[in-house]
Amino acid sequence: MLTATQMNAMTVEDLVKLNRQIVAVVKEKQRMNNRTATFDFMPGDAVNYTTKYGSKVNAKVLQVKRTKVVVEVGQGGRYLVPASMLRKGA
């Protein structure tokens, strides 16, 4: 773990390289979390998720893709949602 003092001693170029490495690791972890989360869902399952505005949405799984799930909300509204955002049950 780098301390603030160690980071302050680094050049801007070194900090940019470090940032790129960190972003790559975070994206890979998110991708793997989404991939493994898709195993929990089957078409027809009742699910729910929370939007970025904090409201809870009940939906039904229509299709499971590699890392995302197509859900139907209400009367025909379809959305592509990351599997890691979904929870079983309505």
C-alpha distances in whole Angstrom, upper triangle without the diagonal:
4,7,10,12,10,10,14,14,14,17,18,19,15,14,17,16,12,14,16,14,12,16,17,15,16,19,20,18,21,24,23,23,27,28,28,29,32,33,34,37,40,43,45,42,42,38,37,34,33,33,31,34,33,37,37,39,41,41,43,41,43,41,38,36,33,30,33,36,39,40,43,44,47,50,48,45,43,39,36,34,30,31,28,29,32,33,37,40,42
4,7,8,6,7,10,11,11,14,15,16,13,11,15,14,11,12,15,14,12,16,18,16,17,20,21,20,23,25,26,26,29,30,30,32,35,36,37,39,43,45,47,44,44,40,39,36,34,34,32,34,34,38,38,40,42,43,45,43,45,43,40,38,35,32,34,37,40,42,45,45,48,51,50,46,44,40,38,35,32,33,29,31,34,36,39,42,44
4,5,5,6,9,10,11,15,16,18,15,13,16,17,13,15,18,17,15,19,21,19,20,23,24,23,25,28,28,28,31,33,33,34,37,39,39,41,45,47,49,46,46,42,40,37,35,35,32,34,34,38,39,41,44,44,46,45,47,45,42,41,38,35,37,40,43,44,47,46,49,52,51,48,46,42,39,37,34,35,31,33,36,37,41,43,45
4,5,5,6,9,10,13,14,16,14,12,15,17,14,14,18,18,16,19,21,21,21,24,25,25,26,29,30,30,32,34,35,35,38,40,41,43,46,48,50,47,46,43,40,37,35,35,32,33,34,37,39,41,44,45,47,45,48,46,43,41,39,36,37,40,43,44,47,46,49,52,51,47,46,42,40,37,34,35,32,33,37,38,42,44,45
4,5,5,6,9,12,14,17,14,13,17,18,15,17,20,20,19,21,24,23,24,27,28,28,29,32,33,33,35,37,38,38,41,43,44,46,49,52,53,51,50,46,44,41,39,38,35,37,38,41,43,45,47,48,50,49,51,49,46,44,42,39,40,44,46,47,50,50,53,56,55,51,49,45,43,40,38,39,36,37,40,42,45,48,49
4,5,5,7,10,13,14,11,11,14,15,12,14,18,17,16,19,21,21,22,25,26,26,28,30,31,31,34,35,36,37,40,42,42,45,48,50,52,50,49,46,44,40,39,38,35,38,38,42,43,45,47,48,49,48,50,48,45,43,40,37,39,42,45,46,49,49,53,55,54,50,48,44,42,39,36,38,35,36,39,41,44,47,49
4,5,5,8,10,12,9,7,11,12,10,11,15,15,14,17,19,19,19,22,24,24,25,28,29,29,32,33,34,35,38,40,41,43,46,48,50,47,47,43,41,38,36,35,32,35,35,39,40,42,45,45,47,45,47,45,42,40,37,35,36,40,42,44,47,46,50,52,51,47,45,41,39,37,34,35,32,33,37,39,42,45,47
4,5,8,9,12,11,9,13,14,13,14,17,18,17,20,22,22,23,25,27,27,29,31,32,33,35,37,38,38,41,43,44,46,49,51,53,50,50,46,44,40,38,37,34,36,37,41,42,44,47,48,50,48,50,48,45,43,41,38,39,42,45,46,49,49,52,54,53,49,47,44,41,39,36,38,35,36,40,42,45,48,49
4,7,10,12,10,10,13,14,13,15,18,18,18,21,23,23,24,27,28,29,30,33,34,34,36,38,39,40,43,45,46,48,51,53,55,53,52,48,46,43,41,40,37,39,40,44,45,47,50,50,52,50,52,50,47,45,42,39,41,45,47,49,52,51,55,57,56,52,50,46,44,41,39,40,38,39,42,44,48,51,52
4,7,8,6,6,10,11,10,12,15,15,16,18,20,20,22,24,25,26,28,30,31,32,34,36,37,38,40,42,44,45,49,50,53,50,50,47,45,41,40,39,36,38,39,43,44,45,48,48,50,48,49,47,44,42,39,37,38,42,44,46,49,49,53,55,53,50,47,44,41,39,36,38,35,37,40,42,46,49,50
4,5,5,6,9,10,11,12,14,16,17,18,20,21,23,24,26,27,29,30,32,33,35,36,38,39,41,43,45,46,49,51,53,51,51,47,46,42,40,39,36,38,40,43,45,46,49,49,50,48,50,47,45,42,39,37,39,42,44,46,49,49,53,55,53,49,47,43,41,39,37,39,36,37,41,44,47,50,51
4,5,5,6,9,10,10,12,14,15,16,18,20,21,22,24,26,27,28,30,31,33,34,36,37,39,42,43,44,47,49,51,49,49,45,43,40,38,36,33,35,37,40,42,43,46,46,48,46,47,45,42,40,37,35,36,40,42,44,46,46,50,52,50,46,44,40,38,36,34,36,34,35,39,41,45,48,49
4,5,5,6,9,10,11,13,14,15,17,19,20,21,23,25,26,27,29,30,32,33,35,36,38,40,42,43,46,48,50,48,48,45,43,40,38,37,34,36,38,41,43,44,46,46,47,45,46,44,41,38,35,33,35,39,41,43,46,46,50,52,49,46,44,40,37,36,33,36,34,35,39,41,45,48,49
4,5,5,6,9,10,11,12,14,15,17,18,20,21,23,24,26,27,29,30,32,33,35,37,39,40,42,45,47,49,47,47,44,42,39,38,37,34,36,38,41,42,43,45,45,47,45,46,43,40,38,35,32,35,38,41,43,46,46,50,52,50,46,44,40,37,36,33,35,33,34,38,40,43,47,48
4,5,5,6,9,10,10,12,14,15,16,18,20,21,22,24,26,27,28,30,32,33,35,37,38,40,43,45,47,45,45,41,39,36,34,33,30,33,34,37,39,40,43,43,44,42,43,41,39,36,33,31,32,36,38,40,43,43,47,49,47,44,41,37,35,33,30,32,30,31,35,37,41,44,45
4,5,5,6,9,10,10,12,14,15,16,18,20,21,22,24,26,27,28,30,31,33,36,37,38,41,43,45,43,43,40,38,35,33,32,29,32,33,36,38,39,41,41,42,40,41,39,36,34,31,29,30,34,36,38,41,41,45,47,45,41,39,35,32,31,28,31,29,30,34,36,40,43,44
4,5,5,6,9,10,11,13,14,16,17,19,20,21,23,25,26,27,29,30,32,34,36,38,40,42,45,43,43,40,38,35,34,33,30,33,35,38,39,39,42,41,42,40,41,38,36,33,30,28,30,33,36,38,41,42,45,47,45,42,39,35,33,31,28,30,28,30,34,36,39,43,44
4,5,5,6,9,10,11,12,14,16,17,18,20,21,23,25,26,27,29,31,33,34,36,39,41,43,41,41,38,37,33,32,31,29,32,33,36,37,38,40,40,41,39,40,38,35,32,29,27,29,33,35,37,40,41,44,47,45,41,39,35,32,30,27,29,27,28,32,34,37,41,42
4,5,5,6,9,10,11,12,14,15,16,18,20,21,22,24,26,27,29,31,33,34,37,39,41,39,39,35,34,30,29,28,25,28,30,33,34,35,37,37,38,36,37,35,32,30,27,25,26,30,32,34,37,38,41,43,41,38,35,32,29,27,24,26,24,26,29,32,35,38,39
4,5,5,6,9,10,11,12,14,15,16,18,20,21,22,24,26,27,30,31,33,35,37,39,38,38,35,33,30,29,28,26,29,30,33,34,34,37,36,37,35,36,33,31,28,25,23,25,28,31,33,36,37,40,42,40,37,34,30,27,26,23,25,24,25,29,31,35,38,39
4,6,5,6,9,10,11,12,14,15,17,18,20,21,23,24,26,28,30,32,35,36,39,37,38,34,33,30,30,29,27,30,31,34,34,35,37,36,37,35,36,33,30,27,24,22,25,28,31,33,37,37,41,43,41,38,35,31,28,26,23,25,23,25,28,31,34,37,39
4,5,5,6,9,10,11,12,14,16,17,18,20,21,22,25,27,28,30,33,35,37,35,35,32,31,27,27,26,24,27,28,31,31,32,34,34,35,33,34,32,29,27,24,21,23,27,30,31,35,35,39,41,39,36,33,30,27,24,21,23,20,22,26,28,31,34,36
4,5,5,6,9,10,11,12,14,15,16,18,20,21,23,25,27,28,31,33,35,33,33,30,28,25,25,24,21,25,26,28,29,30,32,31,32,30,32,29,26,24,21,19,20,24,27,29,32,32,36,38,36,33,30,26,23,21,18,20,19,20,24,26,30,33,34
4,6,5,6,9,10,11,12,14,15,16,18,20,21,24,26,27,30,31,34,32,33,30,29,26,26,25,23,27,28,30,30,31,32,32,32,30,31,28,25,22,19,17,19,23,26,28,32,33,36,38,36,33,30,26,23,21,18,20,18,21,24,26,29,33,34
4,6,5,6,9,10,11,12,14,15,17,18,20,22,24,26,29,31,33,31,32,29,28,25,25,25,23,27,27,30,30,30,32,31,32,29,31,28,25,22,19,17,20,23,26,28,32,33,36,39,37,34,31,27,24,22,18,19,17,20,23,25,28,31,33
4,5,5,6,9,10,11,12,14,16,16,19,21,22,24,27,29,31,29,29,26,25,22,22,21,20,23,24,26,26,27,28,28,29,27,28,26,23,21,18,15,17,21,24,26,29,30,33,36,34,31,28,24,21,19,15,17,14,16,20,22,25,28,30
4,5,5,6,9,10,11,12,14,15,17,19,21,22,25,27,29,27,28,25,24,21,21,20,19,23,23,26,25,26,27,26,27,25,26,23,20,18,15,13,15,18,21,23,27,28,31,34,31,28,25,22,18,16,13,15,13,15,19,21,24,28,29
4,5,5,6,9,10,10,12,14,16,18,20,21,24,26,29,27,28,25,25,22,23,23,22,26,26,28,27,27,28,27,27,25,26,23,20,17,14,12,15,18,22,24,28,29,33,35,32,30,27,23,20,18,14,15,14,16,19,22,24,28,30
4,5,5,6,9,10,11,12,14,16,18,20,23,25,28,25,26,23,23,20,21,21,21,24,24,26,25,25,27,26,26,24,25,23,20,18,15,12,15,18,21,23,27,28,32,34,32,30,26,23,20,17,13,14,12,14,17,19,22,25,28
4,5,5,6,9,10,10,13,15,16,18,21,23,25,23,23,20,20,17,18,18,17,21,21,23,22,22,23,23,23,21,22,20,17,15,13,10,12,15,18,20,23,24,28,31,29,26,23,19,16,14,10,11,9,11,14,17,20,23,25
4,5,5,6,9,10,11,13,15,16,19,21,24,22,23,20,20,18,19,19,19,23,23,24,23,23,24,22,22,20,21,18,15,13,10,7,10,13,17,19,23,24,28,30,28,25,22,19,15,13,9,10,9,12,15,17,20,23,25
4,5,5,6,8,10,12,14,16,18,21,24,22,23,20,21,19,21,21,21,25,25,26,25,24,25,23,23,20,22,19,15,13,10,8,12,15,18,20,24,26,29,32,29,27,24,21,17,15,11,11,10,13,15,17,19,23,25
4,5,5,6,9,11,12,14,17,20,22,20,20,17,18,16,17,19,19,22,22,23,21,21,22,21,21,18,20,18,15,14,11,8,11,13,17,19,22,24,27,30,28,26,22,19,16,13,10,8,6,10,12,14,16,20,22
4,6,5,6,9,11,12,15,17,19,17,18,15,16,14,16,17,17,21,20,21,20,19,19,18,18,15,17,15,11,10,8,5,7,10,13,15,19,20,24,26,24,22,19,16,13,10,6,5,5,8,10,12,15,18,20
4,5,6,8,10,11,14,16,19,17,19,17,18,17,19,20,21,25,24,25,23,22,22,20,19,16,17,14,10,9,6,5,8,10,14,16,20,22,26,28,26,24,20,18,14,12,9,8,8,12,12,15,16,20,22
4,5,6,8,10,13,16,19,17,18,16,18,17,19,21,22,26,24,25,23,22,22,20,19,16,18,15,12,11,9,8,10,12,16,18,21,23,27,29,27,25,22,20,17,14,11,8,8,12,12,13,15,18,21
4,5,6,8,11,14,16,14,15,13,14,13,16,18,19,22,21,21,19,18,18,17,16,13,16,14,10,11,10,8,9,10,14,15,18,20,23,26,24,22,19,17,14,12,9,5,5,9,9,10,11,15,18
4,5,6,8,11,14,12,14,12,14,14,17,19,20,24,23,22,20,18,17,15,14,11,13,10,7,7,7,6,7,7,11,13,16,18,22,24,22,21,17,15,12,11,9,5,8,10,9,11,12,15,17
4,6,8,11,14,12,15,14,16,17,20,22,24,27,25,25,22,21,19,17,16,13,14,12,9,10,9,10,11,11,14,15,19,21,24,26,24,23,20,19,16,14,12,9,11,13,12,12,12,16,18
4,7,11,12,10,12,11,13,14,18,20,22,25,23,23,20,18,17,15,14,11,14,12,10,12,12,12,12,11,14,14,17,19,22,24,23,22,19,18,16,14,12,9,10,12,10,9,8,12,15
4,7,9,7,9,9,12,13,17,19,22,24,23,22,18,16,14,12,10,8,10,9,7,10,11,11,10,8,11,11,14,16,19,21,19,19,16,15,14,12,12,8,11,12,9,9,8,11,13
4,6,6,9,10,14,16,19,21,24,26,25,24,20,18,15,13,10,7,8,7,7,10,12,13,12,9,11,11,13,16,19,20,18,18,16,16,15,14,14,11,14,15,12,12,10,12,14
4,6,9,10,14,16,20,21,24,26,25,23,20,17,15,11,8,5,5,6,7,11,14,14,13,9,9,9,11,14,16,17,15,16,13,14,13,14,15,13,16,16,13,14,12,13,14
4,6,9,13,16,19,21,24,26,24,22,19,16,13,10,6,5,6,9,10,14,17,17,15,12,11,9,10,12,14,15,14,15,14,15,15,15,17,15,18,17,14,14,11,11,12
4,6,10,13,17,19,22,24,22,20,17,14,11,9,6,5,8,10,11,14,17,16,14,11,11,9,11,12,14,16,16,16,15,15,15,14,15,13,15,14,11,10,7,8,9
4,7,11,14,16,20,21,19,17,13,11,7,6,5,7,10,12,13,16,19,18,15,12,12,9,10,10,12,15,15,15,14,14,15,14,15,13,15,14,10,9,6,5,5
4,7,11,13,17,18,16,14,10,8,6,5,6,7,11,12,12,15,17,16,13,11,11,8,10,10,12,15,15,14,13,13,13,11,12,10,12,10,6,5,4,5,5
4,7,10,13,14,12,10,7,5,4,6,8,10,13,15,15,17,19,17,14,12,12,10,11,10,12,16,16,14,13,12,13,10,12,11,11,8,6,5,6,7,6
4,7,10,11,9,8,6,5,7,8,11,12,15,16,15,17,18,15,13,12,13,10,12,11,14,17,17,15,14,12,12,9,10,10,9,6,5,6,9,10,9
4,7,8,6,6,4,6,9,11,14,15,18,19,19,20,21,18,15,15,15,13,14,13,15,19,19,16,15,13,14,11,12,12,11,7,8,9,12,13,12
4,5,5,5,6,7,11,12,15,16,19,20,19,20,21,18,15,15,15,13,14,12,15,18,18,15,14,12,12,10,12,13,13,9,10,13,15,16,15
4,5,8,10,11,15,16,19,20,22,22,22,22,22,19,17,17,18,16,18,16,18,21,21,17,17,14,14,12,13,15,14,11,13,15,18,19,18
4,6,9,11,15,17,20,21,24,25,24,25,26,22,20,20,20,18,19,16,18,21,21,18,18,16,17,15,16,18,17,14,15,17,20,20,19
4,7,9,13,16,19,21,23,24,24,25,26,22,20,20,20,18,19,16,18,21,22,19,19,17,18,15,16,17,16,12,14,15,18,18,16
4,6,10,13,17,19,21,23,23,24,26,23,20,19,19,16,16,13,14,18,19,16,17,15,17,15,16,17,17,13,13,14,16,16,14
4,7,10,14,16,19,20,21,22,24,21,18,17,17,14,14,11,13,17,18,15,16,14,16,13,15,15,15,11,11,11,13,12,10
4,6,10,13,15,17,18,20,22,19,16,14,14,11,10,8,9,13,14,12,12,11,13,11,14,14,15,11,10,10,12,11,9
4,7,10,13,16,17,19,21,20,16,14,13,9,9,7,8,12,13,12,12,12,14,12,15,14,15,12,10,10,10,8,6
4,7,9,12,13,16,19,17,14,11,10,6,5,5,7,10,10,9,9,9,11,11,13,13,15,12,9,10,10,9,7
4,6,9,11,14,17,17,14,10,9,5,5,7,9,11,10,10,9,10,12,12,14,13,15,14,11,11,10,9,9
4,6,7,11,14,14,11,7,6,5,6,9,12,14,12,12,10,10,10,10,12,10,14,13,10,11,10,11,11
4,7,10,14,14,11,8,5,5,7,10,13,13,11,11,9,10,10,11,14,13,16,16,13,15,14,15,15
4,6,10,11,9,6,5,7,10,13,16,17,14,14,10,10,9,11,12,11,15,15,13,15,15,16,17
4,7,8,7,5,6,9,12,15,19,20,17,16,13,12,10,10,10,9,12,13,12,14,14,16,18
4,6,5,6,8,11,14,17,21,22,19,18,14,12,9,10,10,9,12,14,13,16,17,19,21
4,6,8,11,14,18,20,24,25,22,21,17,15,11,11,10,9,12,14,14,17,18,21,23
4,7,10,13,17,19,23,24,22,20,16,14,10,9,6,6,8,11,12,15,16,20,21
4,7,10,13,15,19,21,18,16,13,10,6,5,4,5,8,9,10,13,15,18,19
4,6,10,12,16,18,15,14,10,8,6,5,6,6,10,10,9,12,12,15,16
4,7,10,13,14,12,10,7,6,5,6,9,9,13,12,11,14,14,16,16
4,6,10,12,9,8,6,5,6,7,10,10,13,12,10,12,12,13,13
4,7,8,6,5,4,7,9,10,14,14,17,15,13,14,14,14,12
4,6,6,5,6,8,11,11,15,15,17,15,13,14,14,14,11
4,6,6,9,11,14,15,19,19,21,18,16,17,17,15,12
4,6,9,12,16,17,21,21,24,21,19,20,20,18,16
4,6,10,13,15,19,20,22,20,18,20,20,19,17
4,7,10,12,16,17,20,18,16,18,19,19,16
4,7,10,13,15,17,15,14,17,17,18,16
4,6,10,12,14,12,12,15,16,17,16
4,7,9,12,11,11,14,16,18,18
4,6,8,7,8,11,13,16,16
4,5,6,7,11,14,16,17
4,5,5,9,11,14,16
4,6,8,11,14,16
4,7,10,13,14
4,7,9,11
4,7,9
4,7
4
